[in-house]
Amino acid sequence: MKQLKIIPKFKSEKDEREFWLKNSSVNYVDWSKAVSVRFTNLKPSTKSISIRLPEIMLDKIRIIANKMDVPYQSLIKKYIDYGIRSAV
């Protein structure tokens, strides 16, 4: 079995990033012992879509979002989420 090198202590995330850019993890980690994990609390990835809305509806959404001090697209996502949860 190959002798693994010891991963150094890093002073900062920047130092760690630079280290891993210059060094291969195969010299430091026994990947044969790796296990698969799921990070369930991570922010889900998003996908862009196009949706046609009447201008008057979009204007009303923008006005409401402005009053709430939130981006209008975030407000639209909240409305869609609320609709989905209500339908289930």
SULNOR-V120662 format. One record per pair of residues at least 24 apart in sequence whose ideal C-beta (glycine too) atoms are under 6 Angstrom apart, sorted by the first residue. I is the first residue (numbers start at 1). J is the second residue. Records with the same first field share a line. If there is no record, write none. Layout:
I: J, J
This chain:
4: 28
